[in-house]
């Protein structure tokens, strides 16, 4: 292969990892290793929307750029790409065949719509169980709402590439169904029928990847990832509140949920983790890791909060610290995107309900008719809880990853 062809192969490989959820550090490291295998000195410069590649060998210096929006998460593609590079380095795959293999992997379809739909529905119900749902009729409505929302998202994706329309439409539908449930007295003041189908839409892996980039000094990329995740949350909140408002229903700022026993908490967490593993197209052979680790982590969180009397943020930090310690080496070993597998394991702890209630409080305050100290205080409290829990999750996952990565680099 000519120098330009080898450079294009490295860039195509880096792009495949970048747009499918792999952390930036892992993407750059894997691209450099592939460059060494091909006899190139490679430097990849990642930005939101593009990857720039500088390649050099004894004959030439090359520079090229490819469009790359890191908005997707597909672990099957990432794992397959990493195995392809391993095969190339071990001589099991010819260099000339590598580009075709990368192209084929990039076209691998996501999970079938029926499985995606069932996972969304099961995950939403599992989250409702974690928040203390009591009535079967409400659980059935949540299942139906999340399932129809998943089908709607896949349908919208066929007609529009806009990444914000899909969660907005699904949240709008959930808001309408939740409002109908309130009208016919099928939902409590927790509004779980409206909220839980929206919680499965929160873009957790992008929040984790943004923090990793910020910590590593990639300010523009990290800020762009965080802005993208924030706009998705705004789209979800807007759709949810609009759906409720169309039928004259509001989302109370308080309360957030009810306490549940340990066995129920752990089982529901396992179902939620499995559901998110399906969302991210995790290979079936790897399902056990995030599910088992996620269930143990939730038991740790439950014990920290209920037995030790700690805050939700502290319990979440302890649980996520455990997940980071266990899954960082697992992600390395099986070439899985850490942000995806880590978030899947702790997805049930994401404070989506607090974010939605905070947004509802802001809407009520903006209206001016219900401006009371109680609403102001509850809105601020929901916002503070949401921010502290998100930070606890992020640092709990990121700190052990950074430490283990540094130790691994020193040993190598």
C-alpha positions as CSV (number, residue, x, y, z in Angstrom):
1,X,0.0,0.0,0.0
2,X,1.1,3.5,-0.8
3,X,1.7,6.0,2.1
4,X,-1.6,7.8,1.3
5,X,-3.6,4.5,1.3
6,X,-2.1,3.6,4.7
7,X,-2.8,7.0,6.1
8,X,-6.4,6.8,4.9
9,X,-6.8,3.3,6.5
10,X,-5.7,4.7,9.9
11,X,-8.0,7.7,9.6
12,X,-11.0,5.5,8.6
13,X,-10.2,3.3,11.6
14,X,-10.0,6.3,14.0
15,X,-13.2,7.7,12.6
16,X,-15.0,4.4,13.2
17,X,-14.0,4.4,16.9
18,X,-14.7,8.1,17.4
19,X,-18.2,8.2,16.0
20,X,-19.3,5.0,17.8
21,X,-18.6,6.0,21.4
22,X,-15.0,5.1,22.1
23,X,-13.1,7.4,24.4
24,X,-10.8,9.9,22.8
25,X,-7.7,8.6,24.5
26,X,-8.4,5.0,23.4
27,X,-9.2,6.2,19.9
28,X,-5.9,8.1,19.6
29,X,-3.9,5.3,21.2
30,X,-5.4,2.6,18.9
31,X,-4.8,4.8,15.8
32,X,-1.1,5.3,16.8
33,X,-0.7,1.6,17.2
34,X,-2.2,0.9,13.8
35,X,0.1,3.5,12.3
36,X,3.1,1.8,13.8
37,X,2.0,-1.5,12.4
38,X,1.7,0.1,8.9
39,X,5.1,1.9,9.2
40,X,3.7,5.4,9.8
41,X,4.1,8.0,12.5
42,X,0.5,9.1,13.2
43,X,-0.9,12.1,15.0
44,X,-4.7,12.4,15.1
45,X,-6.2,15.7,16.1
46,X,-9.8,15.3,17.2
47,X,-12.4,18.0,17.0
48,X,-16.2,18.0,17.2
49,X,-17.3,17.2,13.6
50,X,-13.9,16.1,12.2
51,X,-10.7,14.2,12.7
52,X,-7.4,15.6,11.3
53,X,-4.6,13.1,10.6
54,X,-0.9,13.9,10.2
55,X,1.0,10.9,8.9
56,X,4.7,10.6,8.2
57,X,7.1,7.9,7.0
58,X,10.5,7.9,5.4
59,X,9.1,8.8,2.0
60,X,6.4,11.4,2.6
61,X,4.5,13.7,5.0
62,X,0.7,13.6,4.6
63,X,-2.2,15.5,6.0
64,X,-5.9,14.7,5.7
65,X,-9.2,15.5,7.4
66,X,-12.5,13.5,7.6
67,X,-15.9,14.5,8.9
68,X,-16.8,12.8,12.1
69,X,-19.7,13.6,14.5
70,X,-19.2,11.7,17.8
71,X,-23.0,11.3,18.5
72,X,-23.4,7.6,18.3
73,X,-22.7,4.6,20.6
74,X,-22.3,1.2,19.0
75,X,-20.1,-1.2,21.0
76,X,-20.4,-4.0,18.5
77,X,-18.7,-1.8,15.8
78,X,-16.0,-0.7,18.2
79,X,-15.2,-4.2,19.4
80,X,-15.1,-5.5,15.8
81,X,-12.8,-2.7,14.7
82,X,-10.4,-3.3,17.5
83,X,-10.3,-7.1,16.7
84,X,-9.7,-6.2,13.0
85,X,-6.6,-4.2,14.0
86,X,-5.4,-6.9,16.3
87,X,-5.7,-9.4,13.4
88,X,-3.8,-7.0,11.1
89,X,-1.0,-6.6,13.6
90,X,-0.8,-10.4,14.2
91,X,-0.7,-11.1,10.4
92,X,-4.1,-12.8,10.3
93,X,-5.5,-10.1,8.0
94,X,-3.8,-8.8,4.9
95,X,-3.2,-5.0,4.8
96,X,-5.1,-4.7,1.5
97,X,-8.1,-6.3,3.0
98,X,-8.2,-4.1,6.1
99,X,-9.9,-1.1,4.5
100,X,-12.7,-3.3,3.2
101,X,-13.1,-4.8,6.6
102,X,-13.3,-1.4,8.3
103,X,-15.9,-0.2,5.7
104,X,-18.0,-3.4,6.3
105,X,-17.9,-2.9,10.1
106,X,-19.0,0.8,9.7
107,X,-22.1,-0.4,7.9
108,X,-23.0,-3.0,10.6
109,X,-26.7,-2.3,11.4
110,X,-27.8,-1.5,15.0
111,X,-29.9,-3.9,17.0
112,X,-33.2,-4.8,15.3
113,X,-36.1,-2.5,15.9
114,X,-38.1,-5.1,17.8
115,X,-35.3,-5.7,20.2
116,X,-34.6,-2.0,20.6
117,X,-38.3,-1.4,21.3
118,X,-38.5,-4.2,23.9
119,X,-35.3,-2.9,25.6
120,X,-36.6,0.6,25.8
121,X,-39.9,-0.6,27.3
122,X,-38.3,-2.9,29.8
123,X,-35.7,-0.3,30.8
124,X,-38.4,2.3,31.5
125,X,-40.4,-0.1,33.6
126,X,-37.2,-1.1,35.5
127,X,-36.5,2.6,36.3
128,X,-40.1,3.0,37.5
129,X,-39.6,0.1,39.9
130,X,-36.5,1.8,41.2
131,X,-38.5,5.0,41.9
132,X,-41.2,3.0,43.8
133,X,-44.0,2.4,41.3
134,X,-47.0,0.7,43.0
135,X,-49.7,0.1,40.4
136,X,-49.6,-2.5,37.5
137,X,-51.7,-0.3,35.3
138,X,-49.1,2.5,35.5
139,X,-46.3,0.0,34.7
140,X,-48.2,-1.2,31.6
141,X,-48.6,2.4,30.5
142,X,-44.9,3.1,30.9
143,X,-44.1,-0.1,28.9
144,X,-46.4,1.0,26.1
145,X,-45.2,4.6,26.1
146,X,-41.5,3.7,26.0
147,X,-42.1,1.0,23.3
148,X,-44.1,3.4,21.0
149,X,-41.5,6.1,21.7
150,X,-38.7,3.7,20.6
151,X,-40.5,2.9,17.3
152,X,-41.1,6.6,16.8
153,X,-37.4,7.3,17.2
154,X,-36.4,4.7,14.7
155,X,-39.1,6.0,12.2
156,X,-38.0,9.6,12.6
157,X,-34.4,8.6,12.0
158,X,-35.4,7.4,8.5
159,X,-36.5,10.8,7.5
160,X,-34.2,13.2,9.4
161,X,-30.6,13.1,10.5
162,X,-31.2,15.7,13.1
163,X,-30.0,14.1,16.4
164,X,-32.3,16.2,18.6
165,X,-35.7,15.6,16.9
166,X,-35.8,11.9,17.9
167,X,-35.6,12.4,21.7
168,X,-37.9,15.4,21.4
169,X,-40.6,13.4,19.6
170,X,-40.3,10.4,22.0
171,X,-40.5,12.8,25.1
172,X,-43.5,14.6,23.6
173,X,-45.3,11.3,23.2
174,X,-44.4,10.3,26.8
175,X,-45.7,13.7,28.0
176,X,-49.0,13.2,26.2
177,X,-49.5,9.7,27.5
178,X,-48.4,10.8,31.0
179,X,-51.0,13.6,30.9
180,X,-53.7,11.2,29.9
181,X,-52.7,8.9,32.8
182,X,-53.1,11.9,35.2
183,X,-56.5,12.8,33.7
184,X,-57.8,9.3,34.2
185,X,-56.1,8.9,37.6
186,X,-53.7,6.2,36.5
187,X,-50.6,8.1,37.7
188,X,-49.6,9.3,41.1
189,X,-48.0,12.7,41.9
190,X,-44.6,11.2,41.0
191,X,-45.7,11.3,37.3
192,X,-43.6,8.2,36.6
193,X,-45.8,7.4,33.6
194,X,-44.5,10.6,32.0
195,X,-41.0,10.7,33.4
196,X,-39.6,7.1,33.1
197,X,-40.0,6.7,29.3
198,X,-37.9,10.0,29.1
199,X,-35.2,8.8,31.4
200,X,-34.1,6.2,28.9
201,X,-33.3,9.0,26.4
202,X,-30.6,10.7,28.6
203,X,-27.2,10.7,26.8
204,X,-25.0,9.5,29.6
205,X,-22.0,8.2,27.6
206,X,-21.6,11.6,26.0
207,X,-21.5,13.3,29.4
208,X,-18.8,10.9,30.6
209,X,-16.7,11.3,27.4
210,X,-17.0,15.1,27.7
211,X,-15.6,15.0,31.3
212,X,-12.7,12.7,30.2
213,X,-11.8,15.1,27.4
214,X,-12.0,18.1,29.7
215,X,-9.8,16.5,32.3
216,X,-7.2,15.6,29.6
217,X,-7.1,19.2,28.4
218,X,-9.2,18.8,25.2
219,X,-11.3,21.8,26.1
220,X,-13.0,22.4,22.8
221,X,-13.9,18.8,22.2
222,X,-15.0,18.3,25.9
223,X,-17.1,21.4,25.9
224,X,-18.7,20.4,22.5
225,X,-19.6,17.0,23.9
226,X,-21.1,18.5,27.0
227,X,-23.0,21.1,25.0
228,X,-24.4,18.3,22.8
229,X,-25.5,16.3,25.8
230,X,-27.0,19.4,27.4
231,X,-29.0,20.2,24.2
232,X,-30.4,16.6,24.1
233,X,-31.5,16.9,27.8
234,X,-33.2,20.3,26.9
235,X,-34.9,18.6,23.9
236,X,-36.2,15.8,26.2
237,X,-37.3,18.2,28.9
238,X,-39.1,20.5,26.3
239,X,-40.9,17.6,24.7
240,X,-42.0,16.1,28.1
241,X,-43.3,19.4,29.5
242,X,-45.0,20.4,26.2
243,X,-46.8,17.1,26.1
244,X,-48.0,17.5,29.6
245,X,-49.0,21.1,29.1
246,X,-51.0,20.4,26.0
247,X,-53.5,18.6,28.2
248,X,-53.2,21.0,31.1
249,X,-51.0,18.9,33.4
250,X,-47.8,20.0,35.1
251,X,-44.9,18.1,36.5
252,X,-44.6,18.6,40.2
253,X,-41.3,19.8,41.5
254,X,-41.4,17.5,44.4
255,X,-41.3,14.5,45.4
256,X,-38.9,12.4,43.3
257,X,-39.5,8.8,44.3
258,X,-40.2,6.2,47.0
259,X,-37.8,3.9,48.9
260,X,-37.8,0.3,47.7
261,X,-36.3,-2.9,49.3
262,X,-32.9,-4.1,48.4
263,X,-33.9,-7.1,46.4
264,X,-36.3,-5.1,44.3
265,X,-33.6,-2.4,43.8
266,X,-31.0,-4.8,42.6
267,X,-33.2,-6.8,40.2
268,X,-34.6,-3.7,38.6
269,X,-31.1,-2.3,38.2
270,X,-30.0,-5.5,36.4
271,X,-32.9,-5.1,34.0
272,X,-32.1,-1.5,33.3
273,X,-28.4,-2.3,32.7
274,X,-29.3,-5.1,30.3
275,X,-31.7,-2.7,28.4
276,X,-29.0,-0.1,28.0
277,X,-26.5,-2.8,26.8
278,X,-29.0,-3.5,24.0
279,X,-29.3,0.2,23.2
280,X,-25.5,0.4,22.7
281,X,-25.4,-2.8,20.6
282,X,-23.2,-4.7,23.1
283,X,-22.1,-8.2,21.9
284,X,-24.2,-10.8,23.7
285,X,-21.1,-12.6,25.0
286,X,-20.2,-9.4,27.0
287,X,-23.6,-8.8,28.6
288,X,-22.7,-10.4,31.9
289,X,-20.0,-7.9,32.9
290,X,-22.1,-4.7,33.1
291,X,-25.2,-6.5,34.4
292,X,-23.5,-8.2,37.3
293,X,-21.3,-5.2,38.1
294,X,-24.3,-2.8,37.8
295,X,-26.4,-4.9,40.2
296,X,-23.5,-5.1,42.8
297,X,-23.0,-1.3,42.4
298,X,-26.7,-0.6,43.1
299,X,-26.5,-2.8,46.2
300,X,-23.6,-0.7,47.4
301,X,-25.5,2.5,46.7
302,X,-28.6,1.2,48.5
303,X,-26.5,0.2,51.5
304,X,-24.6,3.5,51.6
305,X,-27.9,5.5,51.5
306,X,-30.3,3.4,53.5
307,X,-28.0,1.7,56.1
308,X,-25.3,4.4,56.6
309,X,-27.6,7.4,56.0
310,X,-25.4,9.0,53.4
311,X,-26.7,11.4,50.7
312,X,-27.7,10.3,47.2
313,X,-24.5,11.8,45.8
314,X,-22.3,9.9,48.2
315,X,-24.0,6.6,47.6
316,X,-23.8,7.2,43.8
317,X,-20.1,8.0,44.1
318,X,-19.3,4.8,46.0
319,X,-21.2,2.7,43.5
320,X,-19.6,4.4,40.5
321,X,-16.1,4.1,42.0
322,X,-16.6,0.4,42.3
323,X,-17.8,0.2,38.6
324,X,-14.8,2.2,37.4
325,X,-12.4,0.0,39.3
326,X,-13.9,-3.2,37.9
327,X,-14.8,-2.2,34.4
328,X,-11.8,-0.2,33.3
329,X,-9.6,-3.3,32.9
330,X,-12.6,-5.2,31.4
331,X,-13.0,-2.4,28.8
332,X,-9.3,-2.7,27.9
333,X,-9.4,-6.4,27.7
334,X,-12.5,-6.7,25.5
335,X,-12.0,-3.4,23.6
336,X,-15.3,-2.0,24.7
337,X,-16.0,1.8,24.9
338,X,-15.6,2.6,28.6
339,X,-18.1,5.4,28.6
340,X,-20.8,3.1,27.2
341,X,-20.2,0.1,29.3
342,X,-19.6,2.3,32.4
343,X,-22.8,4.3,31.9
344,X,-24.8,1.2,31.1
345,X,-23.8,-0.2,34.5
346,X,-24.9,2.9,36.4
347,X,-27.7,4.1,34.2
348,X,-30.3,3.6,36.9
349,X,-28.6,6.2,39.0
350,X,-28.8,9.0,36.5
351,X,-30.8,11.9,38.0
352,X,-33.0,12.4,35.0
353,X,-36.1,12.9,37.1
354,X,-34.5,15.8,39.0
355,X,-33.5,17.4,35.7
356,X,-37.0,17.2,34.4
357,X,-38.5,18.5,37.7
358,X,-36.0,21.4,37.7
359,X,-37.1,22.3,34.2
360,X,-40.7,22.2,35.2
361,X,-39.9,24.5,38.2
362,X,-38.3,27.0,35.8
363,X,-41.3,26.9,33.6
364,X,-43.6,27.5,36.5
365,X,-41.5,30.4,37.8
366,X,-41.4,31.9,34.3
367,X,-45.2,31.8,34.2
368,X,-45.3,34.0,37.3
369,X,-48.7,32.8,38.5
370,X,-47.3,30.2,41.0
371,X,-44.2,31.9,42.2
372,X,-43.8,30.8,45.8
373,X,-40.8,30.2,48.0
374,X,-41.8,26.5,48.1
375,X,-41.4,26.2,44.3
376,X,-38.2,28.3,44.2
377,X,-36.7,26.2,47.0
378,X,-37.8,22.9,45.4
379,X,-36.5,23.9,42.0
380,X,-33.1,24.9,43.4
381,X,-33.0,21.6,45.4
382,X,-33.8,19.5,42.4
383,X,-31.1,21.3,40.4
384,X,-28.5,20.9,43.1
385,X,-29.2,17.2,43.5
386,X,-29.1,16.6,39.8
387,X,-25.7,18.4,39.4
388,X,-24.1,16.7,42.5
389,X,-25.3,13.3,41.5
390,X,-24.0,13.7,37.9
391,X,-20.6,14.9,39.2
392,X,-20.5,12.0,41.6
393,X,-21.2,9.6,38.8
394,X,-18.7,11.2,36.5
395,X,-15.8,11.4,39.0
396,X,-16.6,8.0,40.5
397,X,-16.2,6.5,37.0
398,X,-13.4,8.7,35.7
399,X,-11.0,8.7,38.7
400,X,-10.3,4.9,38.7
401,X,-10.1,4.9,34.9
402,X,-7.5,7.6,34.8
403,X,-5.5,6.0,37.6
404,X,-5.6,2.5,36.1
405,X,-4.7,4.0,32.6
406,X,-1.7,5.8,34.1
407,X,-0.5,2.6,35.9
408,X,-0.9,0.6,32.7
409,X,1.1,3.2,30.7
410,X,3.9,3.1,33.3
411,X,4.0,-0.7,33.2
412,X,4.2,-0.7,29.4
